[in-house]
């Protein structure tokens, strides 16, 4: 519960609500304004950078104070109902404070900078949410599908195409890796290269990845598997 509440809090201070028609996600990543690359992309002036840095540093200080107060509740040995009551008070205070900081930060940005920050938010969030939802593409997240009004037929086609492209990408990466290795080996003398080839032998794909563990890896099952392999 402790980790969950702190995690929710960190999300709350980093995001600002957006209009649903403007973005597939309802949030704006204000914390991204800490990133020098984002500041450069938004073409922030020195005055804007100074104001935003001051605001975000205040957010961090406030966040740390909140976390300490929350940890204090957990250590105080209060009854569960009292802790729940105090947590509710803290959450209400969070909402008020969050709104103040968000308004201050957004007031520093010009309209076109806010729009660009929305776009950068989508770029940053798509892979993260796709991973959370265990989808193969950011296009197949619930939020993006609803935003683009992707139907089931399109979803299936996108899924098939994603698997196809991932397979093609893997093959291209294998070719590139082989080409990369050959270029490195070109720096060796013929005798060194032969010595290397003799030592390595013919390449077997996947040896550099951890082997998948089997559920039937007990000594008894291992013996049965070995016996079956021999009989085959």
Secondary structure in CASP SS format (residue, H / E / C, confidence):
PFRMAT SS
TARGET T0000
AUTHOR 0000-0000-0000
METHOD secondary structure of the structure
MODEL  1
X C 1.00
X H 1.00
X H 1.00
X H 1.00
X H 1.00
X H 1.00
X H 1.00
X H 1.00
X H 1.00
X H 1.00
X H 1.00
X H 1.00
X H 1.00
X H 1.00
X E 1.00
X E 1.00
X E 1.00
X C 1.00
X C 1.00
X C 1.00
X C 1.00
X C 1.00
X C 1.00
X C 1.00
X C 1.00
X C 1.00
X E 1.00
X E 1.00
X E 1.00
X H 1.00
X H 1.00
X H 1.00
X H 1.00
X H 1.00
X C 1.00
X H 1.00
X H 1.00
X H 1.00
X H 1.00
X H 1.00
X H 1.00
X C 1.00
X C 1.00
X C 1.00
X C 1.00
X H 1.00
X H 1.00
X H 1.00
X H 1.00
X H 1.00
X H 1.00
X H 1.00
X H 1.00
X H 1.00
X H 1.00
X H 1.00
X H 1.00
X H 1.00
X H 1.00
X H 1.00
X H 1.00
X H 1.00
X H 1.00
X H 1.00
X H 1.00
X H 1.00
X H 1.00
X H 1.00
X H 1.00
X H 1.00
X H 1.00
X H 1.00
X H 1.00
X H 1.00
X H 1.00
X C 1.00
X C 1.00
X C 1.00
X C 1.00
X H 1.00
X H 1.00
X H 1.00
X H 1.00
X H 1.00
X H 1.00
X H 1.00
X H 1.00
X H 1.00
X H 1.00
X H 1.00
X H 1.00
X H 1.00
X H 1.00
X H 1.00
X H 1.00
X H 1.00
X H 1.00
X H 1.00
X H 1.00
X H 1.00
X H 1.00
X H 1.00
X H 1.00
X H 1.00
X H 1.00
X H 1.00
X H 1.00
X H 1.00
X C 1.00
X C 1.00
X H 1.00
X H 1.00
X H 1.00
X H 1.00
X H 1.00
X H 1.00
X H 1.00
X H 1.00
X H 1.00
X H 1.00
X H 1.00
X H 1.00
X H 1.00
X H 1.00
X H 1.00
X H 1.00
X H 1.00
X H 1.00
X H 1.00
X H 1.00
X H 1.00
X H 1.00
X C 1.00
X C 1.00
X C 1.00
X C 1.00
X C 1.00
X H 1.00
X H 1.00
X H 1.00
X C 1.00
X H 1.00
X H 1.00
X H 1.00
X H 1.00
X H 1.00
X H 1.00
X H 1.00
X C 1.00
X C 1.00
X C 1.00
X H 1.00
X H 1.00
X H 1.00
X H 1.00
X H 1.00
X H 1.00
X H 1.00
X H 1.00
X H 1.00
X H 1.00
X H 1.00
X H 1.00
X H 1.00
X H 1.00
X H 1.00
X H 1.00
X H 1.00
X H 1.00
X H 1.00
X H 1.00
X H 1.00
X H 1.00
X H 1.00
X H 1.00
X H 1.00
X H 1.00
X H 1.00
X H 1.00
X H 1.00
X H 1.00
X H 1.00
X H 1.00
X H 1.00
X H 1.00
X C 1.00
X C 1.00
X C 1.00
X C 1.00
X H 1.00
X H 1.00
X H 1.00
X H 1.00
X H 1.00
X H 1.00
X H 1.00
X H 1.00
X H 1.00
X H 1.00
X H 1.00
X C 1.00
X C 1.00
X C 1.00
X C 1.00
X C 1.00
X C 1.00
X C 1.00
X C 1.00
X C 1.00
X C 1.00
X C 1.00
X C 1.00
X C 1.00
X C 1.00
X C 1.00
X C 1.00
X C 1.00
X C 1.00
X H 1.00
X H 1.00
X H 1.00
X H 1.00
X H 1.00
X H 1.00
X H 1.00
X H 1.00
X H 1.00
X H 1.00
X H 1.00
X H 1.00
X H 1.00
X C 1.00
END
